[in-house]
Amino acid sequence: MFFLYTPSIYGFASAFIFLILAISSFNEDSFLKSAGWMILTMSYIIKHLPKFFILRFVNLFALILLLIGFTIIFYSYSDEIRFLRDLVN
């Protein structure tokens, strides 16, 4: 039985914002920050693609990419946001 999964407009909007942040960090900052934003962009695009039936593996892959992207972003921006340093101390 086919299940029509409609794409989320907010998911595509957030993926577009992440893409803009990736391009701007690629022009200004290091490759690690750019890679983090690109992984977040890819995970949001994969998660919100219109599918004719739900594939758990694709959603699991998007979740893994999302966790990797957030980890890279927190690691590379830890000096600016001082989030990880306060947790350790």
Secondary structure, DSSP 8 states (H G I E B T S, - for coil): ----B---HHHHHHHHHHHHHHHHHHHHS-HHHHHHHHHHHHHHHHHTS-BSS--HHHHHHHHHHHHHHHHHHHHHTHHHH-HHHHHH-
